[in-house]
């Protein structure tokens, strides 16, 4: 089981490592924002659309799956924020971005392909819905919480900031739109013309390697922050333990207690979602909402490295 898990995720982390090495080349490092934009607006939406459009959507999504995906993540985020507020002078200002980084996993870039590799194409719907829940939860919730805590400003009141968050998360977010479109196509059950499906397939095939490569490009900057002491060690260690150990274990416990009859495909996807390292999107949100997003970028780097060991363990113990 462990070898099977390593075989599934090994190539993905190899691409991430290659991205880290490639970041030493100035021309490649300068392309990071362009690569990330391509993945966000073209490759990943095509990938998720195809996964959902071919999934058995008519069978529905178990309510327990949606409730656990949202509830456990929200609980861990709240507990992390509380711990950060009481953990000391250096950690207190980082409580909000730390809570974001410790609960928002890399479901889209990493979780979806692993779910499809380990659980089969039938997991496409569960993985896409899980990604959608996390995106809506954080892309709506985090700006809303930060706007409420700051009280807004004269030029940008809370109501306006909330509307901007809703628009970004629901109306103009390519991930949300692609999953919704995939659900519609699956329900209508009308095959797309071959030129359309083939074009989407070409874009979708680039999503995983480019996403992992782009995340790898951010690693050296995060490591630099650790080396020069600009990122405090205690909150980084605390957040990594919560994200990579506590969140998956708590998810397993909640599934066993509250949804023991949930099928292995749906429960396995929940565990995979929880076991993912910090999402690159968390850094984008933190850049927009926080004064100092470096704790998030460092969490992405450290949790991605730790994930090489913890994800196979989670797969072999709780999924396979």
LINKACOR-V919518 format. One record per residue. N is the residue number from 1. RES is the residue in three letters. SS is DSSP state (H for helix, E for strand, C for the rest). PSI is psi in radians with two decimals (NA if undefined). OMEGA is omega as a letter, one per 30 degrees, with the letter a starting at -180 (* if undefined). Layout:
N/RES/SS/PSI/OMEGA
N/RES/SS/PSI/OMEGA
//
This chain:
1/UNK/C/-0.76/l
2/UNK/H/-0.72/l
3/UNK/H/-0.65/l
4/UNK/H/-0.73/l
5/UNK/H/-0.76/l
6/UNK/H/-0.65/l
7/UNK/H/-0.55/a
8/UNK/H/-0.70/a
9/UNK/H/-0.28/a
10/UNK/H/-0.88/l
11/UNK/H/-0.59/l
12/UNK/H/-0.78/l
13/UNK/H/-0.45/l
14/UNK/H/-0.71/l
15/UNK/H/-0.68/l
16/UNK/H/-0.76/l
17/UNK/H/-0.68/l
18/UNK/H/-0.66/l
19/UNK/H/-0.70/l
20/UNK/H/-0.72/l
21/UNK/H/-0.71/a
22/UNK/H/-0.40/a
23/UNK/C/-0.24/l
24/UNK/C/-0.27/l
25/UNK/C/2.07/a
26/UNK/H/-0.71/a
27/UNK/H/-0.67/l
28/UNK/H/-0.76/l
29/UNK/H/-0.63/a
30/UNK/C/-0.31/a
31/UNK/C/0.02/a
32/UNK/H/-0.88/a
33/UNK/H/-0.65/l
34/UNK/H/-0.72/l
35/UNK/H/-0.77/l
36/UNK/H/-0.73/l
37/UNK/H/-0.71/l
38/UNK/H/-0.78/l
39/UNK/H/-0.75/a
40/UNK/H/-0.70/a
41/UNK/H/-0.31/a
42/UNK/H/-1.04/a
43/UNK/H/-0.92/a
44/UNK/H/-0.74/l
45/UNK/H/-0.72/l
46/UNK/H/-0.71/l
47/UNK/H/-0.86/a
48/UNK/H/-0.66/l
49/UNK/H/-0.82/a
50/UNK/H/-0.69/a
51/UNK/H/-0.71/a
52/UNK/H/-0.70/a
53/UNK/H/-0.46/a
54/UNK/C/0.10/a
55/UNK/C/2.77/l
56/UNK/C/1.22/a
57/UNK/H/-0.57/a
58/UNK/H/-0.37/l
59/UNK/H/-0.24/l
60/UNK/C/3.02/l
61/UNK/C/2.20/l
62/UNK/C/2.35/l
63/UNK/H/-0.61/a
64/UNK/H/-0.59/l
65/UNK/H/-0.88/a
66/UNK/H/-0.73/a
67/UNK/H/-0.72/l
68/UNK/H/-0.72/l
69/UNK/H/-0.69/l
70/UNK/H/-0.83/a
71/UNK/H/-0.81/a
72/UNK/H/-0.73/l
73/UNK/H/-0.77/l
74/UNK/H/-0.68/l
75/UNK/H/-0.82/a
76/UNK/H/-0.68/l
77/UNK/H/-0.76/l
78/UNK/H/-0.76/l
79/UNK/H/-0.66/l
80/UNK/H/-0.74/l
81/UNK/H/-0.76/l
82/UNK/H/-0.78/l
83/UNK/H/-0.70/l
84/UNK/H/-0.62/a
85/UNK/H/-0.49/a
86/UNK/C/0.18/a
87/UNK/C/-0.01/l
88/UNK/C/2.95/a
89/UNK/H/-0.72/a
90/UNK/H/-0.45/a
91/UNK/H/-0.52/a
92/UNK/H/-0.80/l
93/UNK/C/-0.28/a
94/UNK/C/0.11/a
95/UNK/H/-0.80/a
96/UNK/H/-0.94/l
97/UNK/H/-0.53/l
98/UNK/H/-0.74/l
99/UNK/H/-0.67/l
100/UNK/H/-0.87/a
101/UNK/H/-0.52/a
102/UNK/C/-0.07/a
103/UNK/C/-0.33/a
104/UNK/C/1.79/a
105/UNK/E/2.82/a
106/UNK/C/1.10/a
107/UNK/H/-0.75/a
108/UNK/H/-0.93/a
109/UNK/H/-0.58/a
110/UNK/H/-0.77/a
111/UNK/H/-0.74/a
112/UNK/H/-0.91/l
113/UNK/H/-0.61/l
114/UNK/H/-0.73/l
115/UNK/H/-0.75/l
116/UNK/H/-0.63/a
117/UNK/H/-0.72/a
118/UNK/H/-0.80/a
119/UNK/H/-0.19/l
120/UNK/C/2.97/a
121/UNK/H/-0.34/l
122/UNK/H/-0.33/a
123/UNK/H/-0.01/a
124/UNK/H/-0.78/a
125/UNK/H/-0.82/a
126/UNK/H/-0.77/a
127/UNK/H/-0.73/a
128/UNK/H/-0.71/l
129/UNK/H/-0.71/l
130/UNK/H/-0.75/l
131/UNK/H/-0.72/a
132/UNK/H/-0.74/l
133/UNK/H/-0.82/a
134/UNK/H/-0.75/a
135/UNK/H/-0.84/a
136/UNK/H/-0.71/a
137/UNK/H/-0.82/a
138/UNK/H/-0.66/a
139/UNK/H/-0.43/l
140/UNK/H/-0.83/a
141/UNK/H/-0.76/a
142/UNK/H/-0.86/l
143/UNK/H/-0.62/a
144/UNK/H/-0.79/l
145/UNK/H/-0.75/a
146/UNK/H/-0.65/l
147/UNK/H/-0.71/l
148/UNK/H/-0.72/a
149/UNK/H/-0.54/l
150/UNK/H/-0.29/a
151/UNK/C/0.15/a
152/UNK/C/-2.88/l
153/UNK/C/3.03/a
154/UNK/C/-0.71/a
155/UNK/C/-0.42/a
156/UNK/C/1.44/a
157/UNK/C/2.93/a
158/UNK/H/-0.73/a
159/UNK/H/-0.70/l
160/UNK/H/-0.74/l
161/UNK/H/-0.65/l
162/UNK/H/-0.76/l
163/UNK/H/-0.70/l
164/UNK/H/-0.73/l
165/UNK/H/-0.76/l
166/UNK/H/-0.77/a
167/UNK/H/-0.74/a
168/UNK/H/-0.67/a
169/UNK/H/-0.57/a
170/UNK/H/-0.85/a
171/UNK/H/-0.62/a
172/UNK/C/0.05/l
173/UNK/C/2.11/a
174/UNK/H/-0.50/l
175/UNK/H/-0.84/l
176/UNK/H/-0.80/a
177/UNK/H/-0.74/a
178/UNK/H/-0.71/l
179/UNK/H/-0.75/l
180/UNK/H/-0.75/l
181/UNK/H/-0.67/l
182/UNK/H/-0.67/l
183/UNK/H/-0.74/l
184/UNK/H/-0.81/a
185/UNK/H/-0.71/l
186/UNK/H/-0.68/a
187/UNK/H/-0.69/l
188/UNK/H/-0.53/l
189/UNK/C/0.76/l
190/UNK/C/2.09/a
191/UNK/C/2.49/l
192/UNK/C/2.63/l
193/UNK/C/2.54/a
194/UNK/H/-0.76/l
195/UNK/H/-0.62/l
196/UNK/H/-0.87/a
197/UNK/H/-0.64/l
198/UNK/H/-0.69/l
199/UNK/H/-0.79/l
200/UNK/H/-0.65/l
201/UNK/H/-0.68/l
202/UNK/H/-0.77/l
203/UNK/H/-0.77/a
204/UNK/H/-0.59/a
205/UNK/H/-0.39/a
206/UNK/H/-0.21/a
207/UNK/H/-0.93/a
208/UNK/H/-0.92/a
209/UNK/H/-0.70/a
210/UNK/H/-0.67/l
211/UNK/H/-0.82/a
212/UNK/H/-0.66/l
213/UNK/H/-0.75/a
214/UNK/H/-0.67/l
215/UNK/H/-0.70/l
216/UNK/H/-0.57/l
217/UNK/H/-0.39/a
218/UNK/C/-0.20/a
219/UNK/H/-0.80/a
220/UNK/H/-0.68/l
221/UNK/H/-0.67/l
222/UNK/H/-0.73/l
223/UNK/H/-0.66/l
224/UNK/H/-0.72/l
225/UNK/H/-0.59/l
226/UNK/H/-0.71/a
227/UNK/H/-0.66/a
228/UNK/C/0.03/l
229/UNK/C/0.11/a
230/UNK/C/-0.31/l
231/UNK/C/2.02/a
232/UNK/C/2.48/a
233/UNK/H/-0.68/a
234/UNK/H/-0.90/l
235/UNK/H/-0.54/l
236/UNK/H/-0.79/l
237/UNK/H/-0.77/l
238/UNK/H/-0.86/a
239/UNK/H/-0.69/a
240/UNK/H/-0.74/l
241/UNK/H/-0.75/l
242/UNK/H/-0.81/a
243/UNK/H/-0.81/a
244/UNK/H/-0.25/a
245/UNK/H/-1.00/a
246/UNK/H/-0.81/a
247/UNK/H/-0.83/l
248/UNK/H/-0.71/a
249/UNK/H/-0.75/l
250/UNK/H/-0.65/l
251/UNK/H/-0.77/l
252/UNK/H/-0.77/a
253/UNK/H/-0.79/a
254/UNK/H/-0.72/l
255/UNK/H/-0.77/a
256/UNK/H/-0.62/a
257/UNK/H/-0.74/a
258/UNK/H/-0.39/a
259/UNK/C/1.01/a
260/UNK/C/-0.39/a
261/UNK/C/0.02/l
262/UNK/C/2.31/a
263/UNK/C/2.77/a
264/UNK/H/-0.54/l
265/UNK/H/-0.80/a
266/UNK/H/-0.74/l
267/UNK/H/-0.67/l
268/UNK/H/-0.66/l
269/UNK/H/-0.69/l
270/UNK/H/-0.77/a
271/UNK/H/-0.72/l
272/UNK/H/-0.76/l
273/UNK/H/-0.79/a
274/UNK/H/-0.50/a
275/UNK/H/-0.09/a
276/UNK/C/2.56/l
277/UNK/C/3.02/a
278/UNK/E/2.41/a
279/UNK/C/2.50/l
280/UNK/H/-0.49/l
281/UNK/H/-0.48/l
282/UNK/H/-0.64/l
283/UNK/H/-0.67/l
284/UNK/H/-0.78/l
285/UNK/H/-0.75/a
286/UNK/H/-0.64/l
287/UNK/H/-0.67/a
288/UNK/H/-0.55/a
289/UNK/H/-0.34/a
290/UNK/C/2.67/l
291/UNK/C/-0.56/a
292/UNK/C/1.78/a
293/UNK/C/0.15/a
294/UNK/H/-0.50/l
295/UNK/H/-0.58/a
296/UNK/H/-0.79/l
297/UNK/H/-0.64/l
298/UNK/H/-0.66/l
299/UNK/H/-0.67/l
300/UNK/H/-0.82/a
301/UNK/H/-0.90/a
302/UNK/H/-0.77/a
303/UNK/H/-0.55/l
304/UNK/H/-0.69/l
305/UNK/H/-0.81/l
306/UNK/H/-0.58/a
307/UNK/H/-0.40/l
308/UNK/H/-0.57/l
309/UNK/H/-0.74/a
310/UNK/H/-0.58/a
311/UNK/H/-0.82/l
312/UNK/H/-0.64/l
313/UNK/H/-0.79/l
314/UNK/H/-0.71/l
315/UNK/H/-0.82/a
316/UNK/H/-0.57/a
317/UNK/H/-0.69/a
318/UNK/H/-0.23/a
319/UNK/H/-0.90/a
320/UNK/C/NA/*
//
